[in-house]
Amino acid sequence: MASITNQEKEDPLKRRMVPRGLQKLIEQCLKIYPDQTNPLQVTTVLKYWLGGQDPLDYISMYHNAGDPDKNIPPHWHYISFGLSDLHGDGRVHLPDTIGGLEPRSGMGFELTFRLLKPENCTEEKPPTWPANLLQALAKYVFQSGNRLCFGDNIPWRRSLDAKASNIQHMLIAEDPQMSRTETPFGWVDFLQIVGVTNEELEQASRWNGKGILNLLQKDPATGGDWLITDMTRSKSVFELFPETLRQLEIDLEREGSDLAGVNADFTFKEVAKAITIKKEILDPEEEIAKSISSCNIEIKKEFNDGLEHSGSSDMINPFHHSQIPSRVSPLSGIELTLAPYAAKFLVLAIKDRIRHGRHFTFKAQNMAVTFVAESVTGAIVNRETPYGVLGYWVQILIPNALVPKMLDTFGDLNTSTDNLKIPLTYEWPEHNLKFIIDHPPPELLNQQGPILA
């Protein structure tokens, strides 16, 4: 559990006791808030390395006066400490061994959040629910091992403050005041959580999170330059400025989506030439919370769809480790079972990614399946061998000629996927390819998948 305290007044002895990584972050905060040396904090009573459940050591809460000349209103500014390496002694984070000449500290980032102060607010103490939100996100990162990135989307499906509000999801931006900080244990970026509406999240999923953040920044009503979250905002940026949605639709049709992947539970089976199931390869974890799509069993309902990642069309290893084997196992055909909450991304994957010569990935904890367009380079599949497995990475080539057939078949997914009558089956026998929208069997999700060669 956590408690609220004021930072202890500095004296030479106590200053020496502050962990060196933490000290550097505090110095960065003092550049912005020199008159707030003792901000209110949420701090864990039982530290994470001692068996506590909350990985963030501290969350400081600053009063930001804003800047009237730039239409930046007063707000609360929350800053986390603990996703980066504060101590440097291995108690929480191992040293970064893949960062080259510029290693990152711990996860390489801390989280921030800016909450609008109501007009004529006389309350001196900030609400603490944003601190709980940051702690929940930190749990996801620690449990899954997946780092958050600028432009990621986080479906939450309930009000961020657990009250009546249309702000029910999050995008990840770069904090406008907190720049990259060099610490004794590596660099630290500051990623800002931005509350958004259902429609904003939906369009971020179709297009990209960075693009939606740019739209939100254009007017103080939707966050302004500093992307300040207003929990009382009832209309999306597309309702306030309808022309933005029309332009987005034009851009999507012309350029496609920058969203390179989402997180979802799935299983797959190899299909023989005679459309008989020959062999099963299983996805590892039942708990969606232990996959990239959520945090742990307590956070499962909060993360639902999980994180959505933007990216380019270059083929890259979807896992953080670099141990990809050289031996490819070709498959004669494939049957993919995808969780219902991810069904809407099938249309996006084909229409807004494959149709534009790109790729799209569904990723779980230790498994990933990537749809590949014919023009993508660096893939392990091609027209002669359209399906293959490389370690824990499955790849499926979608031929150009199959794209319009798929989009026609996916007609029932173009409207809404909230009330699908599952299971749904989409099959192209001439390609030995079948997609099933259904809950992957728990007994399969509980077991390990392909083993690295």
LOSE-98216 format. One record per residue (C-alpha): residue number from 1; z, y negated, x negated. Coordinates in pm, whole numbers. Layout:
N
(rec NUM, (Z, Y, X));
...
END
This chain:
453
(rec 1, (0, 0, 0));
(rec 2, (-33, -362, -103));
(rec 3, (188, -667, -90));
(rec 4, (119, -1041, -107));
(rec 5, (266, -1229, -402));
(rec 6, (210, -1541, -607));
(rec 7, (93, -1491, -964));
(rec 8, (384, -1518, -1200));
(rec 9, (409, -1849, -1379));
(rec 10, (258, -1824, -1723));
(rec 11, (467, -1843, -2033));
(rec 12, (372, -1718, -2380));
(rec 13, (544, -1378, -2334));
(rec 14, (393, -1304, -1994));
(rec 15, (52, -1424, -2110));
(rec 16, (60, -1168, -2388));
(rec 17, (139, -897, -2132));
(rec 18, (-168, -969, -1919));
(rec 19, (-434, -703, -1988));
(rec 20, (-717, -850, -2194));
(rec 21, (-988, -766, -1942));
(rec 22, (-789, -923, -1660));
(rec 23, (-715, -1231, -1871));
(rec 24, (-1086, -1302, -1917));
(rec 25, (-1147, -1281, -1543));
(rec 26, (-853, -1510, -1469));
(rec 27, (-992, -1762, -1717));
(rec 28, (-1322, -1754, -1528));
(rec 29, (-1141, -1823, -1202));
(rec 30, (-950, -2112, -1357));
(rec 31, (-1279, -2280, -1449));
(rec 32, (-1346, -2313, -1076));
(rec 33, (-988, -2353, -956));
(rec 34, (-798, -2528, -1239));
(rec 35, (-538, -2657, -993));
(rec 36, (-469, -2310, -845));
(rec 37, (-297, -2128, -1128));
(rec 38, (-82, -1928, -886));
(rec 39, (-306, -1825, -596));
(rec 40, (-186, -1594, -325));
(rec 41, (-267, -1235, -411));
(rec 42, (-284, -897, -248));
(rec 43, (-160, -651, -508));
(rec 44, (-115, -276, -504));
(rec 45, (243, -153, -521));
(rec 46, (148, 189, -662));
(rec 47, (-132, 143, -914));
(rec 48, (-442, 360, -898));
(rec 49, (-381, 526, -1234));
(rec 50, (-33, 625, -1115));
(rec 51, (-169, 806, -810));
(rec 52, (-207, 514, -571));
(rec 53, (-488, 506, -316));
(rec 54, (-604, 147, -369));
(rec 55, (-824, 105, -679));
(rec 56, (-810, -275, -692));
(rec 57, (-507, -398, -885));
(rec 58, (-527, -746, -736));
(rec 59, (-725, -957, -491));
(rec 60, (-677, -1330, -540));
(rec 61, (-730, -1569, -248));
(rec 62, (-831, -1925, -335));
(rec 63, (-877, -2233, -120));
(rec 64, (-1223, -2379, -179));
(rec 65, (-1265, -2735, -59));
(rec 66, (-1644, -2700, -41));
(rec 67, (-1881, -2990, -103));
(rec 68, (-1958, -3220, 193));
(rec 69, (-2253, -3376, 10));
(rec 70, (-2418, -3031, -5));
(rec 71, (-2312, -2923, 347));
(rec 72, (-2071, -2668, 201));
(rec 73, (-1762, -2647, 426));
(rec 74, (-1404, -2560, 322));
(rec 75, (-1345, -2185, 303));
(rec 76, (-1131, -1911, 156));
(rec 77, (-1263, -1743, -157));
(rec 78, (-1146, -1384, -225));
(rec 79, (-1193, -1229, -571));
(rec 80, (-1116, -868, -669));
(rec 81, (-978, -733, -996));
(rec 82, (-1008, -364, -1081));
(rec 83, (-1368, -251, -1044));
(rec 84, (-1417, -373, -1399));
(rec 85, (-1205, -242, -1685));
(rec 86, (-892, -457, -1700));
(rec 87, (-702, -250, -1956));
(rec 88, (-953, -91, -2195));
(rec 89, (-735, 212, -2264));
(rec 90, (-903, 472, -2044));
(rec 91, (-639, 477, -1772));
(rec 92, (-899, 391, -1507));
(rec 93, (-1242, 345, -1666));
(rec 94, (-1407, 527, -1952));
(rec 95, (-1599, 310, -2200));
(rec 96, (-1963, 248, -2112));
(rec 97, (-2172, 476, -2335));
(rec 98, (-2515, 397, -2184));
(rec 99, (-2507, 19, -2191));
(rec 100, (-2670, -17, -2532));
(rec 101, (-2595, -342, -2711));
(rec 102, (-2453, -497, -2395));
(rec 103, (-2215, -247, -2236));
(rec 104, (-2071, -314, -1894));
(rec 105, (-1699, -325, -1825));
(rec 106, (-1599, -43, -1593));
(rec 107, (-1833, -54, -1295));
(rec 108, (-1975, -378, -1430));
(rec 109, (-1880, -595, -1135));
(rec 110, (-1605, -736, -919));
(rec 111, (-1635, -824, -549));
(rec 112, (-1593, -1162, -383));
(rec 113, (-1599, -1287, -25));
(rec 114, (-1617, -1636, 124));
(rec 115, (-1466, -1687, 470));
(rec 116, (-1525, -2008, 664));
(rec 117, (-1214, -2205, 755));
(rec 118, (-1207, -2312, 1121));
(rec 119, (-1236, -2685, 1176));
(rec 120, (-902, -2867, 1176));
(rec 121, (-739, -2556, 1032));
(rec 122, (-383, -2629, 919));
(rec 123, (-299, -2270, 820));
(rec 124, (-216, -2259, 450));
(rec 125, (-222, -1882, 417));
(rec 126, (-559, -1707, 425));
(rec 127, (-609, -1401, 648));
(rec 128, (-565, -1076, 457));
(rec 129, (-825, -861, 635));
(rec 130, (-1096, -957, 380));
(rec 131, (-873, -814, 108));
(rec 132, (-857, -486, 300));
(rec 133, (-1235, -494, 334));
(rec 134, (-1282, -536, -41));
(rec 135, (-1035, -256, -105));
(rec 136, (-1231, -23, 127));
(rec 137, (-1553, -102, -55));
(rec 138, (-1383, -42, -389));
(rec 139, (-1267, 299, -265));
(rec 140, (-1626, 385, -182));
(rec 141, (-1737, 289, -534));
(rec 142, (-1462, 489, -704));
(rec 143, (-1501, 795, -482));
(rec 144, (-1881, 809, -499));
(rec 145, (-1936, 673, -849));
(rec 146, (-2217, 458, -710));
(rec 147, (-2231, 95, -818));
(rec 148, (-2316, -180, -572));
(rec 149, (-2614, -404, -646));
(rec 150, (-2748, -743, -546));
(rec 151, (-2954, -692, -229));
(rec 152, (-2777, -375, -109));
(rec 153, (-2713, -337, 264));
(rec 154, (-2387, -196, 403));
(rec 155, (-2391, -89, 770));
(rec 156, (-2036, -121, 903));
(rec 157, (-2094, -95, 1281));
(rec 158, (-1784, -285, 1380));
(rec 159, (-1653, -634, 1337));
(rec 160, (-1545, -697, 981));
(rec 161, (-1214, -843, 1101));
(rec 162, (-1164, -574, 1372));
(rec 163, (-1187, -842, 1642));
(rec 164, (-1461, -944, 1884));
(rec 165, (-1744, -1068, 1661));
(rec 166, (-2117, -1016, 1609));
(rec 167, (-2066, -1006, 1232));
(rec 168, (-2054, -629, 1194));
(rec 169, (-2240, -548, 870));
(rec 170, (-2273, -670, 514));
(rec 171, (-2528, -767, 253));
(rec 172, (-2451, -808, -115));
(rec 173, (-2536, -1135, -290));
(rec 174, (-2455, -1292, -624));
(rec 175, (-2153, -1520, -612));
(rec 176, (-2285, -1878, -648));
(rec 177, (-1996, -1997, -865));
(rec 178, (-1884, -1688, -1056));
(rec 179, (-2130, -1615, -1334));
(rec 180, (-2148, -1307, -1555));
(rec 181, (-1836, -1290, -1770));
(rec 182, (-1805, -1126, -2112));
(rec 183, (-1476, -944, -2158));
(rec 184, (-1344, -743, -2456));
(rec 185, (-1460, -430, -2269));
(rec 186, (-1807, -538, -2159));
(rec 187, (-1977, -769, -1909));
(rec 188, (-1872, -826, -1549));
(rec 189, (-2085, -963, -1264));
(rec 190, (-1941, -1100, -940));
(rec 191, (-2104, -963, -625));
(rec 192, (-2037, -1149, -302));
(rec 193, (-2002, -968, 29));
(rec 194, (-2186, -1154, 309));
(rec 195, (-2121, -1073, 676));
(rec 196, (-2434, -1034, 891));
(rec 197, (-2538, -942, 1246));
(rec 198, (-2705, -624, 1370));
(rec 199, (-3049, -784, 1375));
(rec 200, (-3010, -924, 1024));
(rec 201, (-2910, -584, 891));
(rec 202, (-3199, -419, 1075));
(rec 203, (-3453, -657, 923));
(rec 204, (-3291, -626, 580));
(rec 205, (-3340, -250, 612));
(rec 206, (-3708, -294, 701));
(rec 207, (-3782, -565, 447));
(rec 208, (-3516, -624, 178));
(rec 209, (-3165, -758, 152));
(rec 210, (-3252, -1032, -96));
(rec 211, (-3514, -1172, 141));
(rec 212, (-3268, -1191, 432));
(rec 213, (-3011, -1357, 208));
(rec 214, (-3268, -1622, 121));
(rec 215, (-3322, -1689, 492));
(rec 216, (-2946, -1714, 555));
(rec 217, (-2911, -1968, 275));
(rec 218, (-3152, -2213, 435));
(rec 219, (-2911, -2347, 695));
(rec 220, (-2531, -2405, 701));
(rec 221, (-2519, -2235, 1043));
(rec 222, (-2606, -1902, 879));
(rec 223, (-2403, -1939, 559));
(rec 224, (-2579, -2212, 364));
(rec 225, (-2626, -2218, -12));
(rec 226, (-2300, -2037, -77));
(rec 227, (-2346, -1775, 198));
(rec 228, (-2010, -1839, 361));
(rec 229, (-1930, -1587, 632));
(rec 230, (-1849, -1735, 973));
(rec 231, (-1692, -1467, 1191));
(rec 232, (-1753, -1682, 1501));
(rec 233, (-2131, -1694, 1450));
(rec 234, (-2289, -1539, 1758));
(rec 235, (-2662, -1571, 1685));
(rec 236, (-2870, -1420, 1409));
(rec 237, (-3095, -1624, 1182));
(rec 238, (-3390, -1490, 1382));
(rec 239, (-3245, -1614, 1711));
(rec 240, (-3168, -1954, 1563));
(rec 241, (-3503, -1981, 1385));
(rec 242, (-3757, -1754, 1563));
(rec 243, (-4038, -1850, 1327));
(rec 244, (-3863, -1661, 1046));
(rec 245, (-3903, -1330, 1230));
(rec 246, (-4272, -1392, 1294));
(rec 247, (-4329, -1463, 926));
(rec 248, (-4130, -1154, 827));
(rec 249, (-4349, -933, 1047));
(rec 250, (-4659, -1080, 883));
(rec 251, (-4519, -1022, 535));
(rec 252, (-4423, -662, 616));
(rec 253, (-4768, -578, 748));
(rec 254, (-4941, -740, 450));
(rec 255, (-4706, -647, 164));
(rec 256, (-4482, -364, 284));
(rec 257, (-4109, -327, 230));
(rec 258, (-3913, -365, -93));
(rec 259, (-3653, -117, 32));
(rec 260, (-3690, 179, -204));
(rec 261, (-3427, 410, -56));
(rec 262, (-3131, 473, 168));
(rec 263, (-2846, 718, 164));
(rec 264, (-2841, 1014, 396));
(rec 265, (-2729, 1372, 430));
(rec 266, (-3015, 1620, 420));
(rec 267, (-3098, 1982, 346));
(rec 268, (-3430, 2143, 266));
(rec 269, (-3591, 2485, 253));
(rec 270, (-3900, 2603, 75));
(rec 271, (-4171, 2718, 315));
(rec 272, (-4410, 2989, 206));
(rec 273, (-4783, 2973, 268));
(rec 274, (-4741, 3190, 577));
(rec 275, (-4482, 2940, 714));
(rec 276, (-4200, 3186, 652));
(rec 277, (-3878, 3065, 496));
(rec 278, (-3854, 3218, 151));
(rec 279, (-3560, 3051, -14));
(rec 280, (-3285, 2804, 65));
(rec 281, (-3172, 2526, -163));
(rec 282, (-2862, 2355, -45));
(rec 283, (-2729, 2002, -48));
(rec 284, (-2380, 1993, -205));
(rec 285, (-2121, 1800, -4));
(rec 286, (-2031, 1813, 364));
(rec 287, (-1842, 1487, 346));
(rec 288, (-2086, 1203, 385));
(rec 289, (-1802, 996, 244));
(rec 290, (-1839, 1169, -92));
(rec 291, (-2211, 1101, -97));
(rec 292, (-2368, 766, -173));
(rec 293, (-2376, 709, 200));
(rec 294, (-2002, 654, 229));
(rec 295, (-1669, 659, 60));
(rec 296, (-1423, 926, 168));
(rec 297, (-1318, 1091, 491));
(rec 298, (-1111, 787, 589));
(rec 299, (-1401, 550, 531));
(rec 300, (-1665, 777, 685));
(rec 301, (-1677, 605, 1023));
(rec 302, (-1699, 266, 859));
(rec 303, (-1996, 340, 636));
(rec 304, (-2208, 548, 877));
(rec 305, (-2558, 479, 742));
(rec 306, (-2429, 396, 398));
(rec 307, (-2580, 174, 137));
(rec 308, (-2944, 80, 134));
(rec 309, (-3104, -7, -197));
(rec 310, (-3396, -234, -272));
(rec 311, (-3627, -158, -557));
(rec 312, (-3977, -159, -701));
(rec 313, (-4248, 107, -680));
(rec 314, (-4175, 247, -1026));
(rec 315, (-4046, 605, -1028));
(rec 316, (-3694, 606, -1170));
(rec 317, (-3414, 859, -1190));
(rec 318, (-3215, 816, -866));
(rec 319, (-2897, 935, -1037));
(rec 320, (-2679, 739, -1276));
(rec 321, (-2665, 1020, -1531));
(rec 322, (-2964, 1068, -1759));
(rec 323, (-2958, 1449, -1773));
(rec 324, (-3289, 1525, -1605));
(rec 325, (-3437, 1862, -1710));
(rec 326, (-3796, 1893, -1826));
(rec 327, (-3880, 2201, -1621));
(rec 328, (-4032, 2140, -1277));
(rec 329, (-4004, 2402, -1002));
(rec 330, (-4306, 2375, -770));
(rec 331, (-4264, 2456, -400));
(rec 332, (-4533, 2603, -177));
(rec 333, (-4412, 2407, 126));
(rec 334, (-4103, 2229, 249));
(rec 335, (-3883, 2193, 556));
(rec 336, (-3657, 1887, 541));
(rec 337, (-3363, 1842, 779));
(rec 338, (-3247, 1480, 791));
(rec 339, (-2935, 1338, 956));
(rec 340, (-3009, 1150, 1284));
(rec 341, (-2869, 816, 1165));
(rec 342, (-3140, 805, 898));
(rec 343, (-3430, 891, 1130));
(rec 344, (-3542, 530, 1169));
(rec 345, (-3613, 515, 798));
(rec 346, (-3881, 782, 827));
(rec 347, (-4106, 525, 993));
(rec 348, (-4018, 263, 733));
(rec 349, (-4077, 510, 451));
(rec 350, (-4429, 595, 569));
(rec 351, (-4542, 267, 725));
(rec 352, (-4387, 10, 493));
(rec 353, (-4368, 206, 167));
(rec 354, (-4608, 503, 137));
(rec 355, (-4888, 317, 320));
(rec 356, (-4860, 47, 52));
(rec 357, (-4873, 292, -239));
(rec 358, (-4500, 313, -307));
(rec 359, (-4221, 569, -288));
(rec 360, (-3903, 607, -81));
(rec 361, (-3584, 805, -149));
(rec 362, (-3311, 958, 66));
(rec 363, (-3011, 1011, -160));
(rec 364, (-2685, 1203, -127));
(rec 365, (-2408, 1260, -380));
(rec 366, (-2590, 1502, -610));
(rec 367, (-2925, 1540, -437));
(rec 368, (-3221, 1314, -372));
(rec 369, (-3554, 1360, -197));
(rec 370, (-3833, 1113, -271));
(rec 371, (-4152, 1063, -71));
(rec 372, (-4434, 971, -307));
(rec 373, (-4768, 800, -239));
(rec 374, (-5078, 927, -417));
(rec 375, (-5103, 614, -632));
(rec 376, (-4746, 630, -768));
(rec 377, (-4735, 714, -1137));
(rec 378, (-4465, 910, -1315));
(rec 379, (-4408, 1158, -1031));
(rec 380, (-4375, 1534, -1082));
(rec 381, (-4601, 1604, -781));
(rec 382, (-4974, 1557, -724));
(rec 383, (-5245, 1664, -481));
(rec 384, (-5263, 2014, -632));
(rec 385, (-4882, 2059, -637));
(rec 386, (-4747, 1827, -364));
(rec 387, (-4387, 1955, -357));
(rec 388, (-4149, 2007, -647));
(rec 389, (-3789, 2008, -767));
(rec 390, (-3665, 1858, -1092));
(rec 391, (-3295, 1936, -1131));
(rec 392, (-3132, 1781, -824));
(rec 393, (-3440, 1569, -744));
(rec 394, (-3689, 1683, -479));
(rec 395, (-4027, 1509, -453));
(rec 396, (-4276, 1525, -166));
(rec 397, (-4629, 1389, -202));
(rec 398, (-4762, 1225, 116));
(rec 399, (-5145, 1229, 97));
(rec 400, (-5324, 914, 207));
(rec 401, (-5501, 1100, 487));
(rec 402, (-5171, 1219, 629));
(rec 403, (-5018, 872, 665));
(rec 404, (-5186, 770, 994));
(rec 405, (-5115, 1114, 1143));
(rec 406, (-4747, 1079, 1056));
(rec 407, (-4721, 731, 1203));
(rec 408, (-4881, 855, 1524));
(rec 409, (-4641, 1151, 1536));
(rec 410, (-4339, 927, 1475));
(rec 411, (-4415, 720, 1785));
(rec 412, (-4080, 802, 1949));
(rec 413, (-3896, 670, 1642));
(rec 414, (-4062, 328, 1657));
(rec 415, (-3844, 205, 1944));
(rec 416, (-3486, 321, 1908));
(rec 417, (-3309, 602, 1728));
(rec 418, (-2969, 543, 1887));
(rec 419, (-3012, 803, 2162));
(rec 420, (-3236, 1065, 2009));
(rec 421, (-3249, 1401, 2180));
(rec 422, (-3200, 1615, 1876));
(rec 423, (-3318, 1834, 1727));
(rec 424, (-3659, 1670, 1685));
(rec 425, (-3927, 1854, 1489));
(rec 426, (-4237, 1705, 1327));
(rec 427, (-4471, 1954, 1169));
(rec 428, (-4802, 1948, 981));
(rec 429, (-4888, 2317, 928));
(rec 430, (-5200, 2246, 726));
(rec 431, (-4972, 2086, 465));
(rec 432, (-4684, 2337, 495));
(rec 433, (-4464, 2039, 578));
(rec 434, (-4196, 2006, 845));
(rec 435, (-3935, 1736, 914));
(rec 436, (-3638, 1806, 1143));
(rec 437, (-3408, 1535, 1274));
(rec 438, (-3073, 1705, 1323));
(rec 439, (-2724, 1728, 1180));
(rec 440, (-2752, 1936, 862));
(rec 441, (-2536, 2250, 903));
(rec 442, (-2191, 2192, 751));
(rec 443, (-2190, 2536, 593));
(rec 444, (-2498, 2434, 394));
(rec 445, (-2365, 2094, 302));
(rec 446, (-2049, 2254, 166));
(rec 447, (-2236, 2440, -107));
(rec 448, (-2399, 2337, -431));
(rec 449, (-2766, 2259, -455));
(rec 450, (-3012, 2322, -740));
(rec 451, (-2859, 2351, -1085));
(rec 452, (-2985, 2143, -1374));
(rec 453, (-3199, 2355, -1603));
END
